Amino acid sequence: MISKEAFQQELDIIIKNAIREDVGDGDHSSLACIPNDAKGKAKLLVKDEGIIAGVEFAQQVFAYVDKALKIETLIEDGSSVEYGDVVFYVSGSSQSILKAERLVLNAMQRMSAIATKTNKYVKLLEGTGTKILDTRKTTPGIRALEKWAVKIGGGENHRFALYDMIMLKDNHIDFAGGVSHAIEKTKEYLKKTDRDLKIIVEARNLGEIEEILKTEGVYRILIDNFNYEDTRTAVKMIGDKCLTESSGGINEKTIREYAECGVNYISSGALTHSVYNMDLSLKAV
């Protein structure tokens, strides 16, 4: 999995690029009417309900824009919030607060929506032993934020990208000439390149699961687009030989029943690609 250092590098890139994109050669709206030495204070106001996420990221944004800005945090990441709550106060240069405002709001609104949806799924899984995973179905350029939000909401991250885990899906299997060929070629590649990466293999039917189980070295089997009955059968076939994961159109109406089939994980792209931003505002006080 991605290291803390590499993850922080992703965050640094996001902040630098987002400020470049939004500010360009200057926030001329603020420069035109607010004195350079003007001081101000603003609050992050919640106008919705759910799980707040992105507070720590906001602190990094403010520090990048102006290290002299002071943050007073009232509500931490992962906390439940409701309409009227104040998450934090930021004080210092009025121009700096306005320069950082849009990035802070854009990030926190989306991160909070993802954390809220993830938390809902986590609660639906309570008592089953099954854990919820995200996917690579993220917004290009801000994957680190979206996967961070999943963690804040109580979920777990799948692989971060193509480089930190091997995942042999249908196209890999077909291009490689079948399940067994794909797995054996992968193991040879890892040995040749001296890489220690876990291998996940997707199965499209019970026959492919049987074939996968004939090969050693598979960390997890992705039971993809199976119905409940076949999922239960697949879990029994796999036993404790490796971990199991269900995926494929699983939603809040079906997630509990898939979990009760006995899988270790359920992955859902909807955690990151199908959310509605939480309503948040940064208001001068």
N, C-alpha and C positions, 0 to 999 in steps of 0.2 A: 504493500500500500504506500501511498505518497507520504513522505516525511513531513514533519512540522515545518522544517526549513523550506522545503519545496512548496508547501501550501502557502506559507507566508509570502513567498516570492510571487505566487499567483495573485494574492491579494494586493501586493504592491503594484503589480502590473495593471490590475483592474483600476485602482485608484488613480494612478498616473495617467492612464489612457482616458478615463472618464472625465477627469478635470481638463485634460487637453481638449477633448471633444466639446465640453460644455463651456469652457471659459475662453479658449483661444487666446487672443492677444489682450483680453481684459474683459471684465464684467462692466461694460460701459454704462449700464443702467444705474449701477451703484456708484461708479466713479463720477457720473454726471451730477448726482444730487446729494451724495453723502460725503462729508469731509473725511479726509484720510485718518484723522485722529479721533473720529467719533467712536464712542463705546456703546454697546448695547447688550441686551439679554433676550434670549428666546427660549421657548419651551417646546418640547416634542409632545403634541397633544394627540391622544387616541380618540378617534371618532367611529369606532367599530368595536368588535370583541374577538378574542382569540388568544393566540400565543404570540408574544412579542419576540422578535428576532432581529438582530442587526445592531444592537446597542454597542457591542464591542467594535464592530466594523465602523460605526459612526464615529467612535472615539478616534480610530485610526485616520479617518477622513479629515476630521477637524485638525488633528495633529499635523497632517500632511499640508493642509492649507495654511495653518498658522499655529505654531507650537505654543503661542501665548494664550490661546483660547482655553478657558476653564470649563470643565464638564462636571456637573453635579448629577450623578445617576440616582434615580429614585426606584426604578424597576429594572431588574436584571434580565438578560436573555433567558428565554424559556419560561417566563412567568405568564400567568393568565392575566389578561387586561380586558377592560370594558370601557364603554364610552365615557369620556371625561377624564380618564386617567392621564397623568403627566409622567412621562417616562424619564425625562432628564431636562435639565436646564443647561444652556451653553451661554457663556458670557465672554466679552472681549471686543475686539474690533468688529464694528457693524459690517464693514465691507467683507471681512473674512467669513463671518457667519452666513452672509448672503451668497458668497462664492461657493460655500460647501453645501448649502441648503438642498439643492435639487438632487445631487448625488446621494446625500444621506436619505432623503425621502424615497427616491426611486428604489434604493437598495433595501431599506427597511420595510417598505410596503410589500415588496415581492418576497423578501425573506420571511416576513411574518405570515404571509399567506401560505407559504410552503410549510413552515413550522406548524401552523394551525391544522392544515390538512393531514400532515404526517401524524400529529398528535391524535387526531380523530381515528386514523387507521390503527395506531398503537393501542388505543382504548378498545377498539373492536376486536383486537387479538388477545386481550388480557385473559390469562388462564390457559392459553393453548400451548404456550412454549414456542410459538412461531414468531419470528422477527420480520419486520418490514424493511425492505431494501429499496434504495433509489436506483436509477439507471443512468446511462449517458444521454438520455433524452432531455438535455438541458439547453438553456439559452446560450448560443455561441458567445464566448468572451467572458461570461460571468458564472461558469460552472462552479468555481470555488465557493461563491456566495450561496448558490442554490444547494449544493451538497452540505455546506455548513448549516444551512437552515434545516435540512432534514435531520441532522444530528441534534440540533437544538430542540426540535419537535419530538425527539425520542426514538427516531428511526436510526438505521445503520446505513453506512455508505457501501455500495458495491465497489467495484474498481473505480478509480478516479478517471482513468483514461485508457487508451489502448496499450500503454507502456507498462502498467503495473500489475497486470494479470492476463493470463491467456483465457480467452473465451471462444470456443469453437462453436459457431452458430451454423444454421442451415447452409448458407452460402459457402462457408469454409469447408464444411463436410462434403458438399457437392463438388466444389472445385478440386478438392483433394482426392476425390474418388471413393468416398465412403467414410463412415465413422472410424473404423479401425485404422485406415490409412492416415486420417487426419491426426489421430492421437499419437500413433507411432512416429509420424514425421515431426510432430510437435516435441515429443520427448527427445528425439535426436537433435532437434534444433536447440533445445535448452541445454543439452549436454555439450554440444559443439560450441555454443556461445557462453557457456559457464554462467547461465542465468538461473536464478531460483524464483520461479514464478508459479503460482498455483494455476491449475488447469480446471476450467469449467467446461462441460460439454453439453450442448443442447440435444435433447431427444424429442423427436416428433411423434414417436409411437412406441409401443411397448417392445417391439422388435429391436429398435435402436437402443433401448435401455438394456436389453439382454446382451446386445453386442458390446456396449460400453463396459458392462460389468465383467467382460472377459479380459479386459485390459487393466493393468495396475497403474496407479499414479494419478487417477482422476480425483480431484478435490471435492467437486460438487457436480451433480447432474441437474441440469435445467429441464424440468418437466413442463414443456411448453405447449400451451393451448390444449391441455387434456381436460376431459370432463371429470366430474367428481369420482366416478367409479374407477376409471382408469388411473386417476391420480392415486387413489387408495391402493390399487394393485401395484403401481409403480413403487410406492413407498415400501410395500411389503417385499417386493423383489430386491430392492436396494438394501434394505435393512441397515446395518451399521457399516457397510462397506465404504460409504462416503456420504457426504451431506446432500440434502435435497432442496430444491427451489422450484416453486411454481410461479408461472408468469403467463401473460397473454390475456389482456382484457379484463383482468380481475378488478372489481370495483368494490365500493363499500357495501353493496348488497350481497356480494358473493365471497368476500374475503374471509369471513368467519368459517364458512363451510369448507373452503379450501384448506384453511389452517387445521380444521378438525380432521382432515385426511392424514395429518401427521407430518407434513413437510416442515423442514427446519426454517425455511425462509420463503417469503413471498416478495417478488419484486414488482414495482409499479412505476411506470413512466409518468403516470398522472400526477404523482407527487410534485413534479417540477414543470410539466408541460400543460397542465390544466388547472390553474388556480386563478382566483380573482384577488387582486391586490387589496391588502388591508388599508382602510382609510385613515391616514395619518397626516398631521399638519405641523409645520414649524411656525410658531406664532411669536411675534415680539411681545415682550412683557414690560 
